[in-house]
Amino acid sequence: MFQALQRRSSKLSVLRQARNQQPRITYSSRRQYASSGEGSKGGPGKPSGDFSDQVEANKDNPISRTLKLIGNDVQRMKKFILPSSYTNPGAKGDSPDSAHTIENYLERYRRDGFQSHCDVLVIGGGGVGSSIAYWLKKRARQGLNVVVLEKDATYAQASTCLSVGGLRQQFSIVENIQMSLYGADFMRNSRDYLGDDVDLNFTPHGYLLLASEAGAEQLEQNSKLQCALGAKNELLTAKRLKERFPWMNTEGIALGCHGLEKEGWFDPWALLSGFRKRAIEYGAHYVEGEMVGFGFRQQPDILAEGIEEGSYEGIDRAFVKMKNGEMREIKFAIAIIAAGAQSGAIANMARIGTGKGMLSIPLPVEPRKRYVYVFQCENDQGPGINTPLTIDPSGTYFRRDGLGGNYLGGKSPLPEEEPPVDNLDVDHTFFDKTVWPNLAQMVPAFEAIKVKNAWAGYYEFNTFDENGIVGPHPYYNNLYIATGFSGHGIQQTPAVGRAVSEMIIDGGFRTVDLTRFGFDRIIVDQPMYEANIF
């Protein structure tokens, strides 16, 4: 750190010699001295006789005066680097052996490797955040110092690890299809990207979306779009569905769309671990701590809509509560909110949703609890091993889980049924009253099943249109957002991480154009809804 200060001092000296000028006290140096009052006999800012004598003695000595300027620069740099609570040992009012000294702070900094400064701070170390860190470091390596802030390094409640891990291209929005196609290619070549030690355990049995008569036309339109973009699926009438999947009850089903390639499910924990491990290998720093606030800095030269001229405040640091309760600070050039279900709350810390003008519009992402139930079919008479992940018109889904005769399934509740999100307790009555009847209607063999296990996790639910929000915030020129994927984010993590890295390194999207997924659509009230299949 102090080597950097020495290099800066050398540059200052060379620059001044090149100009062939006497070094002058800068405005900031004069102001600092005038406000300090140190050495004054006649009041603050008025030099004492001793100081005047020194100036008189050294007025023809440019080296002495240059060293004084460099000393002032070093002191200002220390104040920039060190927290305000840390002071010089032996300063007036401080004990030389005080715990809060520069030496003690720097010693702990060297000991624990805490990154107090970075180029890019990624807030959230789950699937999306770790993918961003991976792509930034893979592409920039030594060019960017990347820090990832993750509240819980065990990922016990992380949405990534609690997801079903599905991969499909059966969407109606072009960008969602393209991101999932990119994700499929990434997973097919995962060993090239993440290394031979990462096995995603991809199961390529596809998706099967079922539609009633009311949704058949939309399902057909979606299929045509998906295939035109590079997906491969087939449309099956009720008769062909019964022939292909004899375990299915096709009553009330008019059409099905079956993914033939690039669809299935994988191990989300393996994907997250791969991103994280390679990001760290490439030089990213992971910090375990809780984000508790942003630091603001006045930037009067920046104009923003709805803000009085000269009153703009930007963000340049994050306040972090460490696992031991200690508060620390990370200064950044760029911050990225990728905190999953907690992203809305993180944005609120930056006054997004509580400020004026563009800051009056909140980031519409909040946690929504979802249940996953693991069950067995009596006498193992259920669908076979090659069964696709099947979704009926009500949104109830199931798939095989391993080779032991287990299945897992669930359903998103209706808006009026949304459970509280203050815990991850599982509601088994929801399965009995809502999920099980639909499963039994779709698969008669599921009339006799037994729940073996269950868990709950959080969706990062975008209340605006249930699609991802990716891109810069329109108010802050150094804040990016990557969140709100509402249940299909894990399959899109490779594409989203790549897209964010392109915005930062290349200045724009190169692989998949996600311009329409930006925050601006919320400002102009133009939601992008997926066409639901009924």
Protein Blocks (a to p, Z undefined) as FASTA:
>chain_A
ZZmmmmmmmmmmmmmmmnopacdddfklmmmmmmnopoianbghiacfklmmmmmmmmmm
mklmmmmmmmmmmmmmmmmmpcfkbccehiahiafkbfbbfklmmmmmmmnopafbdfbd
cehjbfklmmmmmmmmmmnmmmpccddddfblnlmmgmklmmnoiacfbdfbfklmmmmm
mmmmmmmmmmmmnopkbcghiafebpaddddfklmmmmmmmmmmmmmnopacddddfklm
mmmmmmbcfehiabdcddfbhpacddfklmmmmmmmmmmmnopacdddddfbdcddddfk
bccehiaehiaccdfbdcdddfkopacddddfbdcddehjmlmmmmmmnopojaghjllp
ccfbdcddddddddddehilaccfklccdddfkopacddehjnopacddddddfkloccf
kbccdcfklmmmmmmmmmmmmmmmlmpccdfbdcdddddddfknopacedddfkbmcbcc
dehkoopammmmmmmmmmmmmmmmnopafkbccklmpmklmmnopacdddddZZ
